[in-house]
Structure formats: structure tokens, C-alpha cells
């Protein structure tokens, strides 16, 4: 059994890695390591992740996601950790999925 990534997944990993190498700056890492919450550098990174649809990868495209697979979501999270970026937000990883599943169309 092969537990490696497919060629498509490896290409996606490289895209994410290249993006984060440029966008996770020393300012972002300092804010993350401080444990004091997100500062302007981290919020800037989150906006850029959102523009790539990588902030909410498994959400449907209709609601700002990319309709990603679990593997793609894992790749984004793993590469963020390697780069020293922030963990996902509670709104993205906990509250959002509940609204997507049980909320009205207006709430979504």
C-alpha cells in the first residue's frame, strides 16, 4: 500500500509551500510565537489565505472554500505549521462547519 501523495497532491503541496515561504514573514512568526493573539501581520496573511480559498479549503466554493479533499486540507495545515504560521481559527474549523451544516441559507 502506498501512503505517499499523488503527483497532483505533491504539486499542490509545492504551490502552498512556495506561497507560504513568501507570505509567512518574521512579523507573522513573531506574532504567532508571542501567544498574544493575531496582530496585523497575521491578519494580513489570513486575508491572503482567504483570497486563495485556503483559509476554508473544505468549504464549498459557493461559500468561499475550494471544495478541497481532506488531503488538501491536511497539506495546507501541515505547511502552515512548518512555515511557523497560525493555526486555523475557531470560526473556520468549528463554528463555520456547524453553520454550513445546520444554518439557513441566509446564515451561510
LINMOSUL-V202372 format. One record per backbone hydrogen bond with DSSP energy under -1.0 kcal/mol. NH is the residue of the N-H (numbers start at 1). CO is the residue of the C=O. Records with the same first field share a line. If there is no record, write none. Layout:
NH: CO, CO
This chain:
10: 6
11: 7
12: 8
13: 9
14: 10
15: 11
16: 12
17: 13
18: 14
19: 15
20: 16
21: 17
22: 18
23: 19
24: 20
25: 23
29: 25
30: 26
31: 27
32: 28
33: 29
34: 30
43: 39
44: 40
45: 41
46: 42
47: 43
48: 44
49: 45
50: 46
51: 47
52: 48
53: 50
54: 49
59: 56
63: 60
64: 61
65: 60
66: 57
67: 59
68: 57
73: 69
74: 70
75: 71
76: 72
77: 73
78: 74
79: 75
80: 76
81: 77
82: 78
83: 79
85: 80
93: 89
94: 90
95: 90
96: 91
98: 94
99: 95
100: 96
101: 97
102: 98
103: 99
108: 104
